[in-house]
Amino acid sequence: MSWETVIGLEVHVQLATASKLFSGSSTAFGAEPNTQANIYDLALPGTLPVMNEEVLRMAVSFGLAVDAEIGKRSVFDRKNYFYPDLPKGYQISQLDHPTVGKGSLRIVMDDGSEKVIGITRAHIEEDAGKSLHEDFQGMSGIDLNRAGTPLLEIVSEPDLRNAKEAVAYLKKLHSIILYLGISDGNMSQGSMRCDANVSVRRKGATEFGTRTEIKNINSFRFVEKAINHEVQRQIDLIEDGGRVIQETRLYDSDRDETRSMRSKEVANDYRYFPEPDLLPVVIDDAYIDAVRATMPELPDARCSRFVKQYGLSEYDADVLTSSRAMADYFEQVAQLCGDAKLSANWVTVDLLGLLNKQDLDIQQSPVTPTQLGTLISRIKDNTISGKIAKTVFEALTEGETDVDQIIESRGLKQVTDTGAIEKLVDDVIAANPDQVAQYKGGKEAVFGYFVGQAMKISKGKANPAQLNELLRKKLSE
Amino acid sequence: MLSKTVAELSAALDRKDVSSVELTQAYLDRIEKLNPDLNAYITVCKEQALKQAADADKQRAAGNGTPFTGIPIAHKDIFCTRDVLTTCGSRMLHNFVSPYDASVVERLQQAGAVTLGKTNMDEFAMGSSNETSYYGPVRNPWDSSRVPGGSSGGSAAAVAADLCAIATGTDTGGSIRQPASFCGITGLKPTYGRVSRFGMIAFASSLDQAGPLSKSAEDAALMMNAIAGLDSRDSTSLDHPAEDFTAHLQQSLKGLRIGLPRDHFTADLNPAVQTILQDAIKVLESLGASVTEVDLPHNHLSVPAYYVVAPAEASANLSRYDGVRFGHRAENPANLEDLYKRSRSEGFGDEVKRRIMVGTYALSAGYYDAYYKKAQKIRRLIKQDFDEAFKSVDVILGPTSPHTAFKLGEKNADPVTMYLEDIYTIAVNLAGIPGMSLPAGMLQGLPIGMQLVGPAFSEARLLNVAHQFQLNTDWHQRRPEVK
């Protein structure tokens, strides 16, 4: 029996404003507990919310980035529940009239296939504080520094069909958010948090199966693992004659499993109602246009431009634009050396290989765009061969800094002097009469042997094009 | 001297007939003497008041005075006052000393007013008799066996008994106007959004509005000058051009069109109250006003709609009182749930609990449309009724309350009887428009108030009508003999 998985993601993104959604307190991460909570954040009697307009701008820019309907009139609502890290006893959120409505984004899978994922909505809401269960004998500590930090909750349609798509979607969201600069997107610090709604159904079924919500997944890797684990659990359960219960499950990354947190059937009734302390937020086309005008080029647009302007393949362009930092890196290299295709190869193959191996971000790259650009320039101007360039690149990754100095001090300069190469060719032909006879007898494949010998003698420095040309000429004489 | 209006006291201070320190001390002495019986104040700020008075005297001497410089006033204990206990009439806040001032408090302080103390009130402003206060009921200065009305009962009693020159109050469904009527003073509930709610402890956010309880319409106008205006700390505060509320007090009432709501003058209204209102109307007619009847067809739905909307908002507004960060906290909680349950059970009184339950129910899944949403629709209809009526009249005149102050304990048994106390005042809050109550006569030794209601931002017009009435009557000058 084959199964189909249905996944929808709810992603909470902490917006990178200097102050909170409804108060002037700082949102900086890592301060002493409760030092960034003012009278409003503490929900003292008589305090009132005042909206941070920057949050609206960020939400609208996200909406425009995913081609969404922008709510011209968004309304805040109170979501009521008791919890010690929720000081007011309600969270201010948006229920029926979110700032961002229906939109979509495009994901590209490893095999190059594309898929458009629907975004149901994205609404603005307040983050809660943190409950600290350690360090307090028999009690919990409450830190309200995070309470009231602006969040954008982005809800996807149930369009994702496997864990890899979910990860691709999440990475694309992450990329868009960083492009827009509306969040630092740091999953380990909780600036981006993902809940996954997962269900399975028999292939061909039209109804959705009962879903579970997996909370608290704090890395891309865990998204994939948690979903895969949960899918298998549900399939096993049904195949054993059981039934999936609608519930919230927590992903435990240490044990790589999900476990039941609470059943939705006994879930809170949040008693939403319009927030009477805030007026509806009304915006017009002029506002939306003004936000649009400040937006940077986004991944999809940049990807198309890379294909058009640099003649890159769709796949390369997509890889290069997957993050703003990577795209910026590539464009700097390309500009410096003047060869976009060669730059794309170096960035996607050599540089990314290195970064993956060392588990580094592009921002942490040991090789700077200037170094890589210079290196490629040296290939272009025939100072070194492409092969020798790998050696130079390796030196750069090991901490050497000056490309030309590396070439100079290690004597890696390419031999382009026709006389010198001719001598090399003559020597190789003279030293290998048997192979010459084979070649002349029609065994073309032996040609590579001559090239190898010549390169070996020149320590790789002979200009390959010149070498090939001279070899063919001399051998056919 | 203590029975004088703010306008009169301000002139006396200017003439140096008296100093603010002397005046303040005299009020403090009277409070000390009468408050144990009246229970109008929860907190008296003796030292702070005398210090503010001394500063005010210097300000006036230096010629930097405003009409409020050195005037001893009282704040309803719903307004947060820095470094002073702010209880909201509840055990829940019996230990809450606010670290900040409410906007209203701050503005009056900037105007130079002296804060004598914080007045008693129904718990979280939920009540029409001041009997729900954790600090005990306030007695009506006209008859100590009677209630002063509520929820701003302490402020009304303090003004009527000359325990302050003027006081602040708040009005969610009649909480300024009904006690003003019961105590024989003037009270104004401004247009919603005209006075900042910042620092005013929330009962029902979409209805709550602060305003003055005073000895005259002129005083109410003076206080409005001090407290009204946009405040960036309250998002529902309105950006309406500043105006001098005293500017039109002297305007003639010639051509004033008064509407009498047909459904207010029916058999349900005490005939004696009707007679008093008819007399008042005659006075206004003699000043040039004309009278017609108007219809407010949805007014009878205002009490039920209010008792859905207000408790619903209150149920959320009062969630913050959980024993975690401030206020009453149950001792030795066994766990989180126990902390919540006991802190709230112990901290809140019965009426507050009742409204939290009603509000929670009205917002619950499956009931929201039937109650909350429907109530909001009624609210719009009520607003439309007023809009329609104000096409043909300038102000609407009627009773503030169906009767005079009732006896302590008389209406406690049945909450609905108590809720019907506000039958004439509630629609005004639901519509967000201004309304005021001013003394219109006496019935068996007890004051009776009449209500004036106008369209949004018509406070100056209402005050003009009230002032002209007061120039031609002396009901507002009657004072109880308090022993």
Chai-1 contact restraints between the chains, C-beta under 6 A:
chainA,res_idxA,chainB,res_idxB,connection_type,confidence,min_distance_angstrom,max_distance_angstrom,comment,restraint_id
A,I39,B,Y100,contact,1.0,0.0,6.0,A-B,restraint_1
A,L42,B,R325,contact,1.0,0.0,6.0,A-B,restraint_2
A,A43,B,R320,contact,1.0,0.0,6.0,A-B,restraint_3
A,P45,B,I201,contact,1.0,0.0,6.0,A-B,restraint_4
A,G46,B,C80,contact,1.0,0.0,6.0,A-B,restraint_5
A,G46,B,A102,contact,1.0,0.0,6.0,A-B,restraint_6
A,G46,B,G199,contact,1.0,0.0,6.0,A-B,restraint_7
A,G46,B,M200,contact,1.0,0.0,6.0,A-B,restraint_8
A,G46,B,I201,contact,1.0,0.0,6.0,A-B,restraint_9
A,L48,B,F198,contact,1.0,0.0,6.0,A-B,restraint_10
A,L48,B,D234,contact,1.0,0.0,6.0,A-B,restraint_11
A,V50,B,S235,contact,1.0,0.0,6.0,A-B,restraint_12
A,R78,B,A316,contact,1.0,0.0,6.0,A-B,restraint_13
A,N80,B,A316,contact,1.0,0.0,6.0,A-B,restraint_14
A,P84,B,V324,contact,1.0,0.0,6.0,A-B,restraint_15
A,K88,B,R320,contact,1.0,0.0,6.0,A-B,restraint_16
A,G89,B,S319,contact,1.0,0.0,6.0,A-B,restraint_17
A,G89,B,R320,contact,1.0,0.0,6.0,A-B,restraint_18
A,Y90,B,A316,contact,1.0,0.0,6.0,A-B,restraint_19
A,Y90,B,S319,contact,1.0,0.0,6.0,A-B,restraint_20
A,D269,B,S364,contact,1.0,0.0,6.0,A-B,restraint_21
A,D269,B,A365,contact,1.0,0.0,6.0,A-B,restraint_22
A,R271,B,L363,contact,1.0,0.0,6.0,A-B,restraint_23
A,F273,B,L363,contact,1.0,0.0,6.0,A-B,restraint_24
A,P276,B,S205,contact,1.0,0.0,6.0,A-B,restraint_25
A,P276,B,S206,contact,1.0,0.0,6.0,A-B,restraint_26
A,P276,B,E313,contact,1.0,0.0,6.0,A-B,restraint_27
A,D277,B,S205,contact,1.0,0.0,6.0,A-B,restraint_28
A,L278,B,S235,contact,1.0,0.0,6.0,A-B,restraint_29
A,L279,B,S235,contact,1.0,0.0,6.0,A-B,restraint_30
